[in-house]
Amino acid sequence: MKLRVMCMVLVILFPGCLEDIQEENSEQGESGNIGDGVYSNISMEIIHGENIENATANFTIRIMLNHSAAPIHAENMQKHVVAGNYDMTHFHRIIDDFMIQGGDFENHDGTGGYAADWYGYCDGQAMANQTDCPGNSWTIPDEADNGLQHFSCLISMAKTSSPNTGGSQFFLMPDDINHHSHLDGVHTVFGEITEGCEHVTTISEVDTQSNDRPVVPVIITSATLIE
């Protein structure tokens, strides 16, 4: 530390010292931590119950968003989290041995949700002027051909059967699945579950109704950006 401080003080007399500091900073920026533009991390607090007071189970999962492989998807989710859009939203669709789906902050049933910002698409159609598209119709372009596939403990974007229709809904794959290859190249994988994937598996096994909606709600009480 003392050598580093001395190097900063004498930078005018010894220009090479500045080059050493810049090289060191560059090396530190390649670590992939939040803030370097490659990855960011979010934490979700989840309950199984009608509300926090009567919840029968509490879970915490952490997700690392991949801004390199899917920059628009990762940024979109990060913006939703910062805006608080996922707080008190439901995992409305749960299928054992497949996935758990949530992110509909409008209706909590899979019929709503939209992009956190304008990315040039309105209900899946490219559009030059955002003023021609109401905010609740904003969607994001697919980034499904990024080389990431649908293996266990990953996060992918939910959308309709039409291209470029992702908005805010996402799905998490539990740790007891192998490979949902039929989703590759169609849905965009944009991050991985780094902690608590076993909780995703537990949630995927809850009792559901005929429409895959859990009998007892599974709710994201809060989603936050973390380091």
Residue frames as qw, qx, qy, qz and C-alpha x, y, z in Angstrom:
[[0.000, 0.886, 0.464, 0.000, 0.00, 0.00, 0.00],
 [0.299, -0.791, 0.099, 0.524, 2.85, 2.45, 0.89],
 [0.395, -0.139, 0.602, 0.679, 4.57, 1.76, -2.41],
 [0.210, 0.614, 0.682, 0.339, 1.30, 2.37, -4.25],
 [0.119, -0.935, -0.262, 0.209, 0.80, 5.73, -2.51],
 [0.373, -0.603, 0.330, 0.623, 4.39, 6.79, -3.20],
 [0.392, 0.174, 0.693, 0.579, 3.92, 5.81, -6.81],
 [0.114, 0.821, 0.538, 0.150, 0.87, 8.08, -7.07],
 [0.252, -0.888, -0.035, 0.382, 2.71, 11.00, -5.48],
 [0.317, -0.549, 0.500, 0.589, 5.71, 10.69, -7.77],
 [0.675, 0.475, 0.560, 0.068, 3.73, 10.01, -10.92],
 [0.342, 0.931, -0.045, -0.116, 4.94, 13.20, -12.61],
 [0.160, -0.758, 0.614, 0.153, 8.59, 12.37, -11.99],
 [0.228, -0.208, 0.938, 0.159, 8.24, 8.73, -12.96],
 [0.610, 0.199, -0.214, -0.737, 5.66, 8.28, -15.75],
 [0.469, 0.125, -0.862, -0.146, 6.23, 4.52, -15.83],
 [0.068, 0.058, 0.805, -0.586, 4.73, 4.28, -12.37],
 [0.542, 0.264, 0.157, -0.782, 1.34, 5.42, -13.73],
 [0.608, 0.269, -0.617, -0.422, 1.51, 2.75, -16.40],
 [0.227, 0.073, -0.938, 0.252, 2.04, 0.10, -13.70],
 [0.292, 0.194, 0.593, -0.725, -1.03, 1.32, -11.78],
 [0.611, 0.317, -0.165, -0.706, -3.17, 1.34, -14.92],
 [0.502, 0.218, -0.816, -0.188, -2.06, -2.20, -15.75],
 [0.035, -0.032, -0.881, 0.470, -2.91, -3.35, -12.21],
 [0.452, 0.266, 0.339, -0.781, -6.37, -1.77, -12.38],
 [0.603, 0.304, -0.477, -0.562, -6.97, -3.41, -15.75],
 [0.352, 0.115, -0.927, 0.059, -6.10, -6.82, -14.34],
 [0.148, 0.153, 0.740, -0.638, -8.43, -6.32, -11.38],
 [0.517, 0.304, 0.033, -0.799, -11.25, -5.39, -13.76],
 [0.518, 0.228, -0.722, -0.397, -11.10, -8.80, -15.44],
 [0.127, -0.114, 0.901, -0.400, -12.34, -10.70, -12.39],
 [0.299, -0.325, -0.783, -0.439, -16.01, -10.78, -13.49],
 [0.139, -0.403, -0.681, 0.595, -17.35, -9.15, -10.33],
 [0.107, 0.850, 0.516, 0.018, -20.32, -6.80, -10.28],
 [0.119, -0.896, 0.039, 0.426, -19.43, -3.39, -11.60],
 [0.314, -0.411, 0.602, 0.608, -17.09, -4.46, -14.39],
 [0.503, 0.424, -0.241, -0.714, -19.89, -4.78, -16.93],
 [0.317, 0.190, -0.898, -0.238, -19.65, -8.57, -17.34],
 [0.414, -0.367, -0.832, 0.029, -21.78, -9.88, -14.47],
 [0.292, -0.398, 0.279, -0.824, -24.19, -8.53, -11.90],
 [0.275, -0.126, -0.930, 0.207, -25.80, -10.37, -9.02],
 [0.484, -0.392, -0.068, -0.779, -29.26, -10.34, -7.52],
 [0.030, -0.011, -0.915, 0.402, -30.76, -11.91, -4.42],
 [0.523, -0.319, -0.413, -0.674, -34.37, -13.07, -4.13],
 [0.208, -0.062, 0.783, -0.582, -36.21, -13.66, -0.88],
 [0.510, -0.104, -0.634, -0.573, -39.07, -16.11, -1.47],
 [0.409, -0.110, 0.691, -0.586, -41.86, -17.47, 0.72],
 [0.294, -0.205, -0.867, -0.345, -44.31, -20.34, 0.40],
 [0.082, -0.479, -0.713, 0.505, -47.53, -19.01, 1.89],
 [0.125, 0.832, 0.509, 0.183, -50.32, -16.51, 1.51],
 [0.011, 0.944, -0.120, 0.308, -48.20, -13.82, 3.18],
 [0.325, 0.538, -0.630, 0.456, -45.01, -13.33, 5.18],
 [0.463, -0.425, 0.479, -0.613, -46.76, -13.87, 8.51],
 [0.865, -0.063, 0.382, -0.318, -48.11, -17.34, 7.74],
 [0.569, 0.580, -0.559, -0.164, -45.41, -18.61, 5.39],
 [0.958, -0.246, 0.137, -0.055, -44.50, -22.26, 5.89],
 [0.821, -0.029, 0.194, 0.536, -41.11, -21.91, 4.21],
 [0.065, 0.953, -0.131, -0.265, -38.59, -19.16, 3.41],
 [0.849, 0.160, 0.251, 0.437, -35.94, -19.35, 0.73],
 [0.021, -0.868, 0.238, 0.435, -33.05, -17.22, -0.52],
 [0.822, 0.274, 0.342, 0.363, -31.56, -17.64, -3.97],
 [0.123, -0.747, 0.260, 0.599, -28.85, -15.70, -5.73],
 [0.742, 0.547, 0.356, 0.154, -28.61, -15.25, -9.47],
 [0.332, -0.497, 0.344, 0.724, -25.64, -14.02, -11.52],
 [0.580, 0.750, 0.231, -0.219, -26.73, -12.22, -14.69],
 [0.661, -0.069, 0.444, 0.601, -24.50, -12.62, -17.74],
 [0.216, 0.848, 0.064, -0.479, -24.17, -9.21, -19.39],
 [0.110, -0.485, 0.684, 0.534, -21.66, -10.55, -21.90],
 [0.179, 0.136, 0.934, 0.278, -23.75, -13.37, -23.37],
 [0.027, -0.676, -0.687, -0.265, -27.13, -11.61, -23.12],
 [0.233, 0.015, -0.212, 0.949, -26.55, -7.90, -22.50],
 [0.353, -0.316, -0.229, -0.850, -30.12, -6.73, -23.14],
 [0.711, -0.400, -0.547, -0.185, -31.75, -9.48, -21.09],
 [0.596, -0.221, -0.489, 0.597, -29.35, -9.00, -18.18],
 [0.075, 0.095, -0.112, 0.986, -29.76, -5.23, -18.19],
 [0.476, -0.379, -0.405, -0.682, -33.53, -5.52, -18.47],
 [0.712, -0.437, -0.548, 0.052, -33.77, -7.76, -15.41],
 [0.464, -0.109, -0.360, 0.802, -31.32, -5.63, -13.49],
 [0.117, -0.228, -0.066, -0.964, -33.48, -2.57, -14.15],
 [0.625, -0.442, -0.490, -0.418, -36.63, -4.43, -13.06],
 [0.679, -0.322, -0.527, 0.397, -34.89, -5.36, -9.81],
 [0.277, 0.002, -0.210, 0.938, -33.66, -1.83, -9.11],
 [0.316, -0.300, -0.231, -0.870, -37.17, -0.49, -9.78],
 [0.332, -0.059, 0.733, -0.592, -38.63, -2.97, -7.27],
 [0.623, 0.126, -0.348, -0.689, -40.87, -4.51, -9.91],
 [0.599, 0.028, -0.797, -0.074, -40.38, -8.08, -8.71],
 [0.060, -0.115, 0.707, -0.695, -41.17, -7.38, -5.07],
 [0.491, 0.192, 0.612, -0.589, -44.27, -9.31, -3.92],
 [0.621, 0.345, -0.421, -0.564, -44.72, -11.04, -7.28],
 [0.856, -0.113, 0.432, -0.261, -45.70, -14.69, -7.68],
 [0.035, -0.249, 0.901, 0.354, -44.20, -17.75, -9.26],
 [0.652, 0.204, 0.144, -0.716, -47.46, -18.32, -11.10],
 [0.888, 0.303, -0.253, -0.238, -46.46, -21.40, -13.12],
 [0.314, -0.566, 0.755, -0.107, -44.62, -24.34, -11.56],
 [0.915, 0.219, -0.238, -0.239, -43.93, -27.66, -13.25],
 [0.729, -0.497, 0.467, 0.055, -42.02, -30.42, -11.49],
 [0.731, -0.049, 0.525, 0.433, -38.89, -31.64, -13.32],
 [0.462, 0.673, 0.358, 0.453, -39.12, -28.61, -15.60],
 [0.269, 0.296, -0.102, 0.911, -39.05, -25.06, -14.18],
 [0.124, -0.705, -0.558, 0.420, -40.65, -22.36, -12.03],
 [0.269, 0.464, 0.346, 0.770, -41.89, -19.21, -13.78],
 [0.201, -0.754, -0.437, 0.448, -42.49, -15.74, -12.39],
 [0.327, -0.129, 0.195, 0.916, -41.99, -12.04, -13.08],
 [0.049, -0.609, -0.564, -0.555, -45.51, -10.93, -13.99],
 [0.199, -0.190, -0.454, 0.848, -45.60, -7.78, -11.87],
 [0.320, -0.124, -0.228, -0.911, -48.85, -6.59, -13.46],
 [0.751, -0.183, -0.233, -0.591, -51.31, -9.45, -12.95],
 [0.360, -0.439, 0.773, -0.284, -49.32, -12.14, -11.12],
 [0.813, 0.148, 0.500, -0.260, -50.82, -14.84, -13.32],
 [0.562, -0.049, 0.655, 0.503, -48.66, -14.87, -16.46],
 [0.385, 0.737, 0.517, 0.204, -50.77, -12.49, -18.53],
 [0.022, 0.999, 0.023, 0.025, -48.79, -9.32, -17.82],
 [0.637, -0.510, 0.269, 0.511, -45.37, -7.77, -17.56],
 [0.566, 0.807, 0.054, 0.162, -43.24, -5.79, -19.98],
 [0.698, 0.266, -0.191, 0.637, -39.68, -4.60, -20.54],
 [0.446, -0.657, -0.288, 0.536, -38.08, -2.28, -18.01],
 [0.073, -0.615, 0.215, 0.755, -36.95, 0.14, -20.72],
 [0.687, 0.651, 0.032, -0.321, -37.38, 0.80, -24.42],
 [0.515, -0.360, 0.681, 0.375, -35.29, -1.63, -26.50],
 [0.183, 0.353, -0.551, -0.734, -36.82, -1.00, -29.92],
 [0.208, -0.156, -0.919, -0.296, -39.60, -3.61, -29.86],
 [0.486, -0.033, 0.242, -0.839, -43.34, -3.28, -29.37],
 [0.849, 0.071, 0.369, -0.373, -45.12, -6.60, -28.76],
 [0.782, -0.040, 0.557, 0.278, -42.33, -8.32, -30.66],
 [0.574, 0.707, 0.286, 0.298, -42.30, -5.94, -33.62],
 [0.510, -0.113, 0.017, 0.852, -39.31, -3.71, -34.34],
 [0.052, 0.912, 0.387, 0.125, -40.30, -0.08, -34.08],
 [0.487, 0.395, -0.111, 0.771, -38.22, 3.06, -34.55],
 [0.139, -0.482, 0.140, -0.854, -40.22, 5.42, -32.36],
 [0.209, -0.165, -0.873, 0.409, -41.07, 4.45, -28.81],
 [0.284, 0.163, 0.271, -0.905, -43.81, 7.08, -28.62],
 [0.604, 0.081, -0.470, -0.639, -45.81, 4.87, -30.98],
 [0.636, -0.100, -0.765, 0.024, -45.80, 2.04, -28.44],
 [0.569, -0.708, 0.027, -0.417, -47.47, 2.13, -25.00],
 [0.095, -0.636, 0.709, -0.290, -45.13, 1.26, -22.14],
 [0.698, -0.162, 0.626, -0.308, -46.94, -1.93, -21.22],
 [0.890, 0.437, 0.090, -0.090, -46.24, -3.27, -24.73],
 [0.137, 0.805, -0.577, -0.024, -42.45, -2.85, -24.58],
 [0.987, -0.087, 0.125, 0.051, -40.56, -6.08, -25.27],
 [0.258, -0.736, 0.550, 0.298, -36.93, -7.04, -25.82],
 [0.666, 0.505, -0.478, -0.271, -35.16, -8.70, -28.76],
 [0.987, -0.159, 0.025, 0.022, -34.23, -12.37, -28.49],
 [0.075, 0.764, -0.640, 0.030, -30.60, -13.21, -27.69],
 [0.930, -0.146, 0.258, -0.216, -31.17, -16.96, -27.79],
 [0.883, 0.394, -0.124, 0.221, -28.25, -17.75, -30.11],
 [0.105, -0.884, 0.393, -0.230, -25.66, -16.83, -27.49],
 [0.493, 0.368, -0.771, 0.166, -24.30, -20.32, -26.95],
 [0.249, -0.195, 0.726, -0.611, -25.96, -20.81, -23.56],
 [0.485, -0.148, -0.772, -0.383, -28.24, -23.83, -23.24],
 [0.622, -0.470, 0.017, -0.627, -31.01, -24.87, -20.87],
 [0.569, 0.046, -0.768, 0.291, -29.24, -26.92, -18.25],
 [0.536, -0.642, -0.530, 0.142, -29.98, -27.06, -14.52],
 [0.441, -0.644, -0.215, 0.588, -29.68, -24.02, -12.26],
 [0.255, 0.073, 0.314, 0.911, -29.96, -21.44, -15.04],
 [0.244, 0.621, 0.410, -0.623, -32.35, -18.55, -15.68],
 [0.242, 0.198, 0.668, 0.675, -34.06, -18.03, -19.03],
 [0.237, 0.159, 0.031, -0.958, -36.54, -15.55, -20.47],
 [0.348, 0.449, 0.813, -0.131, -40.22, -16.44, -20.74],
 [0.198, 0.309, -0.272, -0.890, -42.10, -15.15, -23.78],
 [0.780, 0.351, 0.250, -0.454, -44.87, -16.06, -26.19],
 [0.821, 0.156, 0.484, 0.260, -44.35, -18.32, -29.19],
 [0.467, 0.854, 0.077, 0.216, -43.53, -15.24, -31.27],
 [0.685, 0.103, -0.183, 0.697, -39.96, -13.90, -31.38],
 [0.214, 0.283, -0.148, 0.923, -38.80, -10.84, -29.45],
 [0.475, -0.607, -0.353, -0.530, -41.69, -10.92, -26.97],
 [0.593, -0.264, -0.564, 0.510, -39.79, -11.17, -23.67],
 [0.139, -0.811, -0.099, -0.560, -40.63, -8.49, -21.12],
 [0.283, -0.636, 0.505, -0.510, -40.33, -9.23, -17.41],
 [0.927, -0.206, 0.171, -0.264, -41.25, -12.89, -16.98],
 [0.231, 0.586, -0.776, 0.033, -38.49, -15.44, -16.47],
 [0.946, -0.224, -0.109, -0.209, -38.10, -19.06, -15.45],
 [0.195, -0.661, 0.709, -0.152, -35.60, -20.90, -13.25],
 [0.829, 0.142, -0.517, -0.161, -34.52, -24.47, -13.86],
 [0.747, -0.593, 0.243, -0.177, -34.06, -26.73, -10.80],
 [0.075, -0.652, 0.751, 0.069, -30.99, -28.85, -10.05],
 [0.604, -0.033, 0.790, -0.098, -32.70, -32.18, -10.73],
 [0.733, 0.634, 0.158, -0.187, -33.16, -31.65, -14.48],
 [0.730, -0.093, 0.398, 0.548, -30.62, -32.43, -17.16],
 [0.136, -0.212, 0.389, 0.886, -31.12, -30.48, -20.38],
 [0.463, 0.650, 0.491, -0.348, -34.22, -28.89, -21.87],
 [0.385, -0.138, 0.550, 0.729, -32.74, -28.95, -25.36],
 [0.222, 0.625, 0.673, 0.328, -36.05, -28.09, -27.04],
 [0.114, -0.939, -0.238, 0.223, -35.78, -24.59, -25.55],
 [0.505, -0.405, 0.309, 0.697, -32.28, -23.91, -26.89],
 [0.215, 0.070, 0.512, 0.828, -32.18, -21.25, -29.57],
 [0.169, -0.651, -0.613, -0.413, -35.76, -20.24, -28.77],
 [0.448, -0.878, -0.162, -0.043, -35.63, -18.84, -25.25],
 [0.361, 0.716, -0.374, 0.467, -32.67, -16.80, -24.02],
 [0.777, -0.429, -0.304, 0.347, -30.55, -18.10, -21.15],
 [0.203, 0.815, -0.104, 0.533, -29.06, -15.04, -19.46],
 [0.196, -0.658, 0.536, -0.491, -27.64, -16.11, -16.11],
 [0.631, -0.020, -0.770, 0.088, -27.15, -18.81, -13.53],
 [0.665, -0.691, -0.071, -0.277, -28.31, -19.59, -10.01],
 [0.401, 0.534, -0.613, 0.423, -25.17, -19.37, -7.90],
 [0.036, -0.099, 0.803, -0.587, -26.75, -20.06, -4.50],
 [0.482, 0.168, 0.521, -0.684, -29.98, -21.80, -3.49],
 [0.450, 0.177, -0.644, -0.592, -30.66, -23.89, -6.58],
 [0.172, -0.144, -0.961, 0.160, -31.81, -26.65, -4.23],
 [0.226, 0.384, 0.497, -0.745, -34.57, -24.26, -3.15],
 [0.452, 0.320, -0.368, -0.747, -35.70, -23.92, -6.76],
 [0.354, 0.027, -0.919, -0.173, -35.97, -27.71, -6.84],
 [0.001, -0.280, -0.805, 0.523, -38.01, -27.71, -3.62],
 [0.345, 0.406, 0.144, -0.834, -40.33, -25.05, -5.02],
 [0.402, 0.239, -0.645, -0.604, -40.74, -26.99, -8.27],
 [0.284, -0.103, -0.953, 0.010, -42.23, -29.86, -6.25],
 [0.266, 0.133, 0.503, -0.811, -45.03, -27.93, -4.51],
 [0.330, 0.466, 0.819, -0.052, -48.63, -28.95, -5.10],
 [0.078, 0.179, -0.299, -0.934, -50.20, -27.25, -8.11],
 [0.597, 0.429, 0.415, -0.536, -53.62, -26.87, -9.66],
 [0.751, 0.407, 0.499, 0.144, -54.61, -27.95, -13.16],
 [0.414, 0.897, 0.020, 0.152, -53.19, -24.75, -14.66],
 [0.736, 0.190, -0.296, 0.579, -49.76, -25.33, -13.03],
 [0.141, -0.709, 0.179, -0.667, -50.47, -22.57, -10.52],
 [0.283, 0.092, -0.827, 0.477, -49.33, -23.50, -6.99],
 [0.433, -0.619, -0.644, -0.123, -52.13, -24.30, -4.55],
 [0.447, -0.791, -0.162, 0.384, -50.34, -22.26, -1.88],
 [0.373, 0.921, -0.075, 0.087, -48.71, -19.13, -3.36],
 [0.761, -0.171, 0.052, 0.624, -44.97, -18.91, -3.89],
 [0.097, 0.980, 0.155, 0.076, -44.04, -15.23, -3.63],
 [0.583, 0.249, -0.155, 0.758, -40.88, -13.20, -4.22],
 [0.312, -0.838, -0.363, 0.261, -41.04, -10.83, -1.28],
 [0.035, -0.924, 0.204, 0.322, -38.00, -8.88, -2.45],
 [0.839, 0.311, 0.139, 0.424, -35.39, -8.87, -5.19],
 [0.206, -0.938, 0.142, 0.239, -32.27, -6.77, -4.69],
 [0.656, 0.648, -0.293, 0.255, -29.05, -6.00, -6.52],
 [0.735, -0.642, 0.169, 0.138, -26.03, -7.20, -4.52],
 [0.181, 0.783, -0.590, -0.080, -22.25, -7.28, -4.80]]
